[in-house]
Amino acid sequence: KNNSFEIIENNDWKEIKINSGGNATFNHSVVRYGSNSTESSNIFNNGGILNFNNSTSTLGVYYSIRGSAGTTTINSSYVGDSFYGVGMRGSATTTITNSKLSDNDIYGIDAGNYPYYTSLTLTNNKFDNNSSGTGYFDISNGLVLTNSGNTASGSGPKRFDLYIGTAASNKTVKGDGIPYVL
């Protein structure tokens, strides 16, 4: 920070943004202290390709990692210590595998909402100590959720909260050992 020995803190910078056509790969990386405004994050995929492997994203004020479009892959990583660990909206396609989403003030993951299609795959992840619950999914506008092998433990509700809205179409969500609450 300013080429000195100042202490780096939350809100010191906004976010790393990957726009359409962009490609960002984080391997064995640590990203902290971004997100200097509401709805911002440490890393924001805005239509590009994000690969986050064997890495850590923590201490974002709002989200650690979020996306509104593009493809996001999180593998063998830790995402937490924010309001939300991961937030996916819009036309984002997201795959999270063998990762830990923990210690968030609200949810480990928040996905869906807005009138766009979002695809989310969760496989073999650990959700621990998320204050409001494991995850929140708004499936009213076409969120496609695929999950298997996920676990929840520690403090906070150990459940996925679902919002299904009033849409006339049928909604099917496959069980995974973590209960769903409508």
SENUNU-80937 format. One line per 10 residues: their letters; for each residue x, z, y of N, C-alpha, C. Coordinates in nm, 3 decimals. Layout:
N
A	X:Z:Y:X:Z:Y:X:Z:Y ~ ...
end
This chain:
182
KNNSFEIIEN	0.085:0.000:-0.118:0.000:0.000:0.000:0.089:0.000:0.123 ~ 0.084:-0.105:0.199:0.161:-0.115:0.324:0.311:-0.095:0.304 ~ 0.363:-0.134:0.188:0.506:-0.123:0.159:0.562:0.016:0.184 ~ 0.484:0.117:0.158:0.530:0.254:0.176:0.494:0.335:0.052 ~ 0.511:0.463:0.063:0.484:0.551:-0.049:0.352:0.624:-0.034 ~ 0.254:0.558:0.027:0.122:0.618:0.042:0.053:0.625:-0.093 ~ -0.036:0.721:-0.107:-0.112:0.736:-0.230:-0.222:0.630:-0.234 ~ -0.232:0.559:-0.345:-0.336:0.458:-0.362:-0.463:0.529:-0.408 ~ -0.576:0.493:-0.347:-0.703:0.559:-0.376:-0.814:0.457:-0.388 ~ -0.932:0.506:-0.434:-1.050:0.420:-0.436:-1.073:0.359:-0.299
NDWKEIKINS	-1.129:0.241:-0.298:-1.164:0.170:-0.176:-1.046:0.109:-0.103 ~ -0.928:0.107:-0.162:-0.812:0.050:-0.094:-0.817:-0.103:-0.088 ~ -0.892:-0.165:-0.175:-0.905:-0.312:-0.176:-1.038:-0.346:-0.237 ~ -1.087:-0.469:-0.218:-1.222:-0.503:-0.263:-1.226:-0.534:-0.411 ~ -1.178:-0.650:-0.454:-1.186:-0.687:-0.595:-1.105:-0.812:-0.621 ~ -1.070:-0.834:-0.746:-1.012:-0.959:-0.790:-1.129:-1.049:-0.828 ~ -1.141:-1.166:-0.765:-1.257:-1.252:-0.784:-1.214:-1.383:-0.851 ~ -1.282:-1.418:-0.961:-1.256:-1.542:-1.032:-1.374:-1.635:-1.006 ~ -1.354:-1.738:-0.925:-1.460:-1.833:-0.892:-1.469:-1.945:-0.995 ~ -1.570:-2.028:-0.983:-1.589:-2.142:-1.072:-1.463:-2.227:-1.075
GGNATFNHSV	-1.419:-2.262:-1.194:-1.297:-2.339:-1.212:-1.173:-2.253:-1.227 ~ -1.184:-2.124:-1.196:-1.071:-2.032:-1.207:-1.059:-1.976:-1.348 ~ -0.940:-1.931:-1.381:-0.912:-1.875:-1.513:-0.816:-1.758:-1.493 ~ -0.855:-1.639:-1.535:-0.770:-1.521:-1.522:-0.757:-1.452:-1.657 ~ -0.634:-1.424:-1.696:-0.608:-1.352:-1.820:-0.527:-1.227:-1.789 ~ -0.577:-1.114:-1.834:-0.508:-0.986:-1.819:-0.468:-0.941:-1.960 ~ -0.339:-0.927:-1.984:-0.286:-0.875:-2.110:-0.204:-0.751:-2.080 ~ -0.238:-0.639:-2.144:-0.164:-0.515:-2.126:-0.151:-0.481:-1.977 ~ -0.264:-0.486:-1.906:-0.267:-0.464:-1.762:-0.349:-0.340:-1.728 ~ -0.325:-0.286:-1.610:-0.403:-0.174:-1.558:-0.454:-0.216:-1.420
VRYGSNSTES	-0.588:-0.210:-1.401:-0.649:-0.245:-1.272:-0.731:-0.124:-1.227 ~ -0.700:-0.073:-1.108:-0.767:0.047:-1.057:-0.792:0.037:-0.907 ~ -0.884:0.121:-0.861:-0.906:0.150:-0.719:-0.964:0.036:-0.637 ~ -1.025:-0.062:-0.699:-1.091:-0.167:-0.622:-1.231:-0.125:-0.583 ~ -1.310:-0.221:-0.541:-1.451:-0.197:-0.518:-1.475:-0.115:-0.392 ~ -1.449:-0.176:-0.275:-1.464:-0.100:-0.152:-1.601:-0.112:-0.087 ~ -1.701:-0.164:-0.162:-1.837:-0.169:-0.110:-1.936:-0.170:-0.226 ~ -2.061:-0.141:-0.196:-2.165:-0.143:-0.299:-2.170:-0.280:-0.364 ~ -2.190:-0.284:-0.493:-2.198:-0.406:-0.574:-2.063:-0.475:-0.591 ~ -1.955:-0.411:-0.556:-1.826:-0.474:-0.582:-1.760:-0.406:-0.702
SNIFNNGGIL	-1.642:-0.452:-0.738:-1.581:-0.409:-0.863:-1.430:-0.423:-0.855 ~ -1.364:-0.381:-0.960:-1.221:-0.410:-0.971:-1.202:-0.559:-0.995 ~ -1.279:-0.614:-1.090:-1.270:-0.755:-1.126:-1.410:-0.815:-1.126 ~ -1.427:-0.930:-1.061:-1.557:-0.996:-1.051:-1.544:-1.141:-1.097 ~ -1.614:-1.173:-1.208:-1.617:-1.312:-1.255:-1.737:-1.381:-1.191 ~ -1.708:-1.474:-1.101:-1.810:-1.544:-1.025:-1.820:-1.690:-1.070 ~ -1.798:-1.716:-1.200:-1.815:-1.851:-1.251:-1.695:-1.907:-1.324 ~ -1.589:-1.831:-1.332:-1.469:-1.878:-1.400:-1.460:-1.827:-1.543 ~ -1.339:-1.816:-1.591:-1.311:-1.763:-1.724:-1.225:-1.638:-1.707 ~ -1.271:-1.526:-1.761:-1.197:-1.400:-1.755:-1.169:-1.353:-1.896
NFNNSTSTLG	-1.042:-1.333:-1.927:-1.000:-1.272:-2.054:-0.928:-1.142:-2.020 ~ -0.981:-1.033:-2.074:-0.927:-0.900:-2.046:-0.892:-0.838:-2.180 ~ -0.762:-0.838:-2.214:-0.716:-0.801:-2.348:-0.618:-0.683:-2.343 ~ -0.643:-0.583:-2.429:-0.553:-0.469:-2.440:-0.520:-0.413:-2.302 ~ -0.621:-0.400:-2.217:-0.601:-0.362:-2.079:-0.695:-0.250:-2.038 ~ -0.677:-0.200:-1.916:-0.757:-0.091:-1.862:-0.808:-0.128:-1.724 ~ -0.938:-0.106:-1.701:-0.997:-0.120:-1.568:-1.076:0.007:-1.541 ~ -1.030:0.086:-1.444:-1.094:0.213:-1.413:-1.099:0.236:-1.263 ~ -1.178:0.335:-1.226:-1.185:0.386:-1.090:-1.227:0.283:-0.987 ~ -1.312:0.189:-1.029:-1.382:0.104:-0.933:-1.497:0.187:-0.878
VYYSIRGSAG	-1.529:0.173:-0.754:-1.634:0.256:-0.696:-1.769:0.226:-0.762 ~ -1.803:0.098:-0.780:-1.933:0.063:-0.836:-1.919:0.016:-0.981 ~ -1.855:-0.097:-1.005:-1.829:-0.146:-1.141:-1.678:-0.153:-1.164 ~ -1.638:-0.136:-1.288:-1.499:-0.168:-1.321:-1.484:-0.319:-1.335 ~ -1.573:-0.381:-1.415:-1.573:-0.526:-1.432:-1.717:-0.573:-1.420 ~ -1.739:-0.682:-1.344:-1.874:-0.737:-1.335:-1.866:-0.888:-1.335 ~ -1.981:-0.951:-1.362:-1.988:-1.096:-1.362:-2.127:-1.144:-1.326 ~ -2.133:-1.259:-1.260:-2.262:-1.321:-1.227:-2.272:-1.460:-1.286 ~ -2.162:-1.512:-1.336:-2.158:-1.646:-1.397:-2.026:-1.656:-1.472 ~ -2.009:-1.765:-1.545:-1.885:-1.788:-1.617:-1.881:-1.716:-1.751
TTTINSSYVG	-1.761:-1.708:-1.808:-1.740:-1.648:-1.939:-1.643:-1.532:-1.927 ~ -1.685:-1.417:-1.975:-1.600:-1.298:-1.973:-1.581:-1.249:-2.115 ~ -1.454:-1.227:-2.153:-1.421:-1.171:-2.283:-1.336:-1.047:-2.261 ~ -1.384:-0.935:-2.314:-1.311:-0.808:-2.306:-1.279:-0.768:-2.449 ~ -1.151:-0.749:-2.479:-1.110:-0.721:-2.616:-1.008:-0.607:-2.619 ~ -1.033:-0.509:-2.704:-0.941:-0.398:-2.726:-0.896:-0.336:-2.594 ~ -0.992:-0.305:-2.507:-0.962:-0.255:-2.374:-1.042:-0.129:-2.343 ~ -1.002:-0.061:-2.237:-1.075:0.054:-2.185:-1.132:0.018:-2.049 ~ -1.265:0.038:-2.034:-1.333:0.010:-1.908:-1.417:0.133:-1.874 ~ -1.388:0.199:-1.762:-1.465:0.318:-1.734:-1.429:0.385:-1.603
DSFYGVGMRG	-1.474:0.510:-1.593:-1.450:0.594:-1.476:-1.500:0.531:-1.347 ~ -1.618:0.468:-1.352:-1.681:0.407:-1.235:-1.829:0.446:-1.239 ~ -1.912:0.392:-1.147:-2.056:0.411:-1.163:-2.101:0.345:-1.292 ~ -2.064:0.217:-1.310:-2.091:0.141:-1.433:-1.957:0.088:-1.484 ~ -1.940:0.087:-1.616:-1.819:0.026:-1.671:-1.822:-0.125:-1.651 ~ -1.923:-0.190:-1.711:-1.936:-0.335:-1.702:-2.076:-0.367:-1.650 ~ -2.086:-0.463:-1.558:-2.215:-0.508:-1.507:-2.223:-0.659:-1.514 ~ -2.323:-0.712:-1.585:-2.337:-0.857:-1.599:-2.475:-0.901:-1.555 ~ -2.477:-0.998:-1.466:-2.600:-1.052:-1.409:-2.590:-1.203:-1.410 ~ -2.696:-1.268:-1.368:-2.692:-1.414:-1.352:-2.670:-1.486:-1.482
SATTTITNSK	-2.594:-1.592:-1.477:-2.574:-1.677:-1.596:-2.443:-1.645:-1.666 ~ -2.405:-1.519:-1.667:-2.281:-1.477:-1.730:-2.294:-1.478:-1.883 ~ -2.187:-1.522:-1.949:-2.175:-1.511:-2.094:-2.062:-1.412:-2.120 ~ -2.095:-1.303:-2.188:-1.999:-1.194:-2.202:-1.987:-1.151:-2.348 ~ -1.862:-1.132:-2.392:-1.833:-1.080:-2.525:-1.739:-0.961:-2.508 ~ -1.780:-0.847:-2.565:-1.697:-0.726:-2.559:-1.675:-0.680:-2.703 ~ -1.549:-0.668:-2.742:-1.514:-0.637:-2.880:-1.405:-0.529:-2.885 ~ -1.422:-0.434:-2.977:-1.320:-0.331:-3.005:-1.272:-0.261:-2.879 ~ -1.364:-0.233:-2.788:-1.328:-0.172:-2.661:-1.397:-0.038:-2.643 ~ -1.352:0.036:-2.543:-1.412:0.165:-2.511:-1.467:0.158:-2.370
LSDNDIYGID	-1.599:0.185:-2.355:-1.667:0.188:-2.226:-1.713:0.331:-2.205 ~ -1.639:0.406:-2.126:-1.660:0.551:-2.123:-1.642:0.612:-1.986 ~ -1.698:0.733:-1.975:-1.677:0.820:-1.860:-1.730:0.760:-1.730 ~ -1.843:0.690:-1.741:-1.907:0.631:-1.622:-2.017:0.721:-1.569 ~ -2.037:0.718:-1.438:-2.138:0.802:-1.375:-2.280:0.761:-1.411 ~ -2.300:0.633:-1.446:-2.435:0.587:-1.481:-2.433:0.534:-1.625 ~ -2.407:0.406:-1.646:-2.406:0.347:-1.781:-2.270:0.287:-1.814 ~ -2.241:0.279:-1.943:-2.122:0.207:-1.988:-2.134:0.059:-1.960 ~ -2.257:0.005:-1.977:-2.282:-0.137:-1.949:-2.421:-0.153:-1.891 ~ -2.434:-0.246:-1.797:-2.560:-0.276:-1.730:-2.571:-0.429:-1.729
AGNYPYYTSL	-2.673:-0.483:-1.796:-2.681:-0.629:-1.809:-2.823:-0.680:-1.798 ~ -2.833:-0.805:-1.756:-2.962:-0.871:-1.745:-3.007:-0.877:-1.601 ~ -3.138:-0.865:-1.581:-3.198:-0.867:-1.448:-3.179:-1.004:-1.382 ~ -3.238:-1.023:-1.272:-3.240:-1.149:-1.198:-3.295:-1.262:-1.285 ~ -3.349:-1.365:-1.227:-3.417:-1.468:-1.307:-3.322:-1.571:-1.369 ~ -3.222:-1.524:-1.437:-3.125:-1.613:-1.500:-3.099:-1.568:-1.642 ~ -3.047:-1.657:-1.720:-3.013:-1.633:-1.859:-2.874:-1.569:-1.867 ~ -2.862:-1.460:-1.940:-2.734:-1.395:-1.964:-2.720:-1.373:-2.114 ~ -2.602:-1.402:-2.168:-2.573:-1.380:-2.309:-2.470:-1.269:-2.321 ~ -2.500:-1.169:-2.402:-2.412:-1.054:-2.419:-2.393:-1.024:-2.566
TLTNNKFDNN	-2.267:-1.019:-2.610:-2.233:-0.982:-2.747:-2.144:-0.858:-2.744 ~ -2.188:-0.754:-2.814:-2.114:-0.628:-2.824:-2.080:-0.603:-2.970 ~ -1.950:-0.590:-3.001:-1.909:-0.572:-3.139:-1.802:-0.463:-3.150 ~ -1.830:-0.361:-3.230:-1.734:-0.255:-3.262:-1.678:-0.184:-3.139 ~ -1.765:-0.150:-3.045:-1.723:-0.080:-2.924:-1.759:0.068:-2.932 ~ -1.686:0.150:-2.855:-1.714:0.292:-2.844:-1.764:0.321:-2.704 ~ -1.881:0.385:-2.696:-1.940:0.427:-2.569:-1.940:0.579:-2.568 ~ -1.864:0.640:-2.478:-1.852:0.785:-2.473:-1.874:0.836:-2.331 ~ -1.948:0.946:-2.319:-1.958:1.021:-2.194:-2.007:0.938:-2.075 ~ -2.109:0.858:-2.096:-2.172:0.783:-1.986:-2.297:0.861:-1.945
SSGTGYFDIS	-2.302:0.907:-1.822:-2.400:1.009:-1.779:-2.546:0.971:-1.799 ~ -2.585:0.847:-1.770:-2.727:0.808:-1.782:-2.761:0.748:-1.917 ~ -2.660:0.708:-1.993:-2.683:0.648:-2.124:-2.576:0.547:-2.157 ~ -2.580:0.501:-2.280:-2.482:0.405:-2.329:-2.488:0.274:-2.252 ~ -2.611:0.220:-2.236:-2.625:0.094:-2.165:-2.767:0.072:-2.118 ~ -2.782:-0.018:-2.021:-2.913:-0.058:-1.970:-2.921:-0.209:-1.978 ~ -3.027:-0.259:-2.043:-3.044:-0.403:-2.060:-3.182:-0.445:-2.012 ~ -3.185:-0.536:-1.918:-3.311:-0.595:-1.871:-3.328:-0.726:-1.946 ~ -3.416:-0.727:-2.046:-3.435:-0.847:-2.128:-3.559:-0.926:-2.084 ~ -3.616:-0.892:-1.968:-3.739:-0.958:-1.923:-3.718:-1.103:-1.882
NGLVLTNSGN	-3.596:-1.140:-1.845:-3.571:-1.276:-1.797:-3.476:-1.355:-1.887 ~ -3.471:-1.321:-2.014:-3.398:-1.404:-2.108:-3.263:-1.354:-2.154 ~ -3.227:-1.228:-2.126:-3.102:-1.175:-2.177:-3.101:-1.188:-2.329 ~ -2.997:-1.247:-2.383:-2.979:-1.256:-2.528:-2.873:-1.153:-2.565 ~ -2.913:-1.052:-2.640:-2.826:-0.941:-2.677:-2.796:-0.947:-2.826 ~ -2.668:-0.952:-2.860:-2.624:-0.948:-3.000:-2.527:-0.832:-3.011 ~ -2.553:-0.741:-3.106:-2.463:-0.627:-3.118:-2.449:-0.582:-3.262 ~ -2.330:-0.527:-3.292:-2.307:-0.470:-3.425:-2.186:-0.378:-3.421 ~ -2.194:-0.271:-3.498:-2.081:-0.181:-3.515:-2.046:-0.095:-3.396 ~ -2.136:-0.081:-3.299:-2.108:0.000:-3.181:-2.144:0.146:-3.207
TASGSGPKRF	-2.074:0.238:-3.140:-2.102:0.381:-3.154:-2.111:0.445:-3.016 ~ -2.184:0.557:-3.010:-2.197:0.635:-2.887:-2.174:0.782:-2.920 ~ -2.098:0.851:-2.835:-2.072:0.993:-2.858:-2.043:1.062:-2.725 ~ -2.016:1.191:-2.732:-1.984:1.266:-2.612:-2.108:1.305:-2.534 ~ -2.090:1.335:-2.407:-2.202:1.377:-2.323:-2.282:1.256:-2.276 ~ -2.401:1.282:-2.225:-2.491:1.175:-2.180:-2.574:1.123:-2.296 ~ -2.690:1.063:-2.265:-2.777:1.009:-2.371:-2.707:0.901:-2.453 ~ -2.723:0.908:-2.582:-2.662:0.811:-2.673:-2.767:0.708:-2.711 ~ -2.795:0.617:-2.616:-2.902:0.520:-2.636:-2.880:0.400:-2.545 ~ -2.943:0.289:-2.583:-2.953:0.172:-2.497:-3.092:0.173:-2.437
DLYIGTAASN	-3.101:0.172:-2.304:-3.230:0.165:-2.235:-3.265:0.019:-2.215 ~ -3.386:-0.020:-2.257:-3.432:-0.158:-2.245:-3.546:-0.167:-2.145 ~ -3.541:-0.267:-2.061:-3.654:-0.302:-1.976:-3.703:-0.438:-2.024 ~ -3.828:-0.445:-2.067:-3.879:-0.571:-2.121:-3.972:-0.643:-2.024 ~ -4.015:-0.577:-1.918:-4.099:-0.641:-1.818:-4.237:-0.674:-1.872 ~ -4.303:-0.767:-1.805:-4.439:-0.805:-1.841:-4.447:-0.949:-1.891 ~ -4.334:-1.010:-1.922:-4.333:-1.149:-1.968:-4.416:-1.162:-2.095 ~ -4.482:-1.276:-2.111:-4.571:-1.298:-2.224:-4.497:-1.329:-2.354 ~ -4.373:-1.371:-2.348:-4.302:-1.410:-2.471:-4.261:-1.288:-2.552 ~ -4.241:-1.308:-2.682:-4.197:-1.202:-2.770:-4.050:-1.171:-2.744
KTVKGDGIPY	-4.013:-1.045:-2.760:-3.875:-1.001:-2.743:-3.830:-0.937:-2.874 ~ -3.717:-0.979:-2.925:-3.662:-0.921:-3.047:-3.519:-0.877:-3.019 ~ -3.488:-0.753:-3.054:-3.354:-0.701:-3.038:-3.315:-0.638:-3.170 ~ -3.199:-0.675:-3.221:-3.150:-0.625:-3.350:-3.095:-0.483:-3.333 ~ -3.133:-0.394:-3.423:-3.084:-0.258:-3.422:-2.937:-0.251:-3.457 ~ -2.870:-0.139:-3.415:-2.726:-0.129:-3.433:-2.678:0.013:-3.458 ~ -2.763:0.106:-3.485:-2.718:0.243:-3.503:-2.726:0.323:-3.374 ~ -2.726:0.258:-3.259:-2.752:0.324:-3.131:-2.898:0.295:-3.099 ~ -2.981:0.397:-3.080:-3.124:0.372:-3.059:-3.154:0.301:-2.926 ~ -3.265:0.231:-2.926:-3.317:0.166:-2.806:-3.433:0.249:-2.752
VL	-3.443:0.259:-2.621:-3.555:0.326:-2.557:-3.618:0.228:-2.461 ~ -3.749:0.205:-2.477:-3.820:0.112:-2.388:-3.872:0.182:-2.267
end
